[in-house]
Amino acid sequence: MALGIWGNRAGKAGILLAVGAVIFGTGYLANNGAAAPEPVAEKVPVPDLAPKTIKVAEGTIVARLVLKATVNADPAAPARPEKAGTVTRVLVKKGQRVNKGEAVVAFEHTPEPKAPAKPGTEPKPVKPVTLYLAAPATGRVQEIQAHVGSSVSPGEVAFSVDRGRFRAVAEVETKDIYRLYNKPRSVRLQIDHGPAPFACPLISYGAGGGEEGKVEISCRIPESRKVFPGLPAEMSVLTDQAKNVPVVPLAAVLGKAETGWVTVVGESGERTRREVELGLNDGKRIEIKSGLEVGEKILDLAPEDAAFAGPEKPKGHP
């Protein structure tokens, strides 16, 4: 029994001594520069930023803008009388649905007396006539400013009709205005977390919002689509398309609209700056309308314009 206990203790002591010897030996070798291997130096690849020679290719450019949009309710259609008078009847209530051309407000109008046919005679008395102000659109009567006994005047709003229609409105960023030089050919809309994308007929494009320099595009949301004011959406605007034309990367051209410059590489490797006429671009490639032919070689980086290259570096600096 005693031998078993002492034997067990001796075995544990031997293990501890062996572990200590390993630790001591490792520390000794490490202190004498023989334990840890040299750290492996990680090689960081150096990007090659030198311009490369590429060929002018033939391709198709589809000029499309994808813009952030918002769903807005159409403003109510106002009803304005052409003549003055006093309201005698209001034929509908607020919220009631009416059809375009349906009478909504009746008012009494007194025409101007006609000049007498013979000089010196009294003009004939005129009798008031009843006129009707009709709904300017089909929808629900939203506001009624005219009430029995009140006056209506030409050009002033007597009531308005909510047509229950919606539009999507998107603002074009300044950097994309040159891409909107043609009337959009088609517009598609995708409502965030809503139905699948659908055609959205163009309403207007150009200056909008009452702010100088602001360009907007708006499209009509079909009545079959259930939407709500304020919903965010994306508007995909197809502005134009060019097929089987010379195309180059945008980065190869100095300029993005109308005219630009490229660096042409000759057969002997000589480089010359050449002016080109620019067409459509899709944000990555641009159409060359004239100045380059398919198969010609150019640099994939645009030439610099010395007027915008910045100040010269001081002497002694690389």
ABEGO torsion letter per residue (X at the ends): XAAAAAAAAAAAAAAAAAAAAAAAAAAAAAAAGAABBBBBBBBBBBBBABBBBBBBBBBBBBBBBBBBBBBBBBBBBBBBBABBEBBABBABBBGBBBBBGBBABBBBBBBBBBBBABBGBBBBBBBBBBBBBBBABBEBBABBABBBGBBBBBGBBABBBBAGBBBBBBBBBAAAAAAAABBBABBBBBBBGBBBBBBBBBABBEBBGGBBGBBBBBBBBBAABBBBBGBBBBBBBBABBBBGBBBBBAAABBEABGBBBBBBBBAAGBBBBBBBBBBBBAGABBBBABGBBBGBBBBABBBBBAAAAEBBBBBGBX
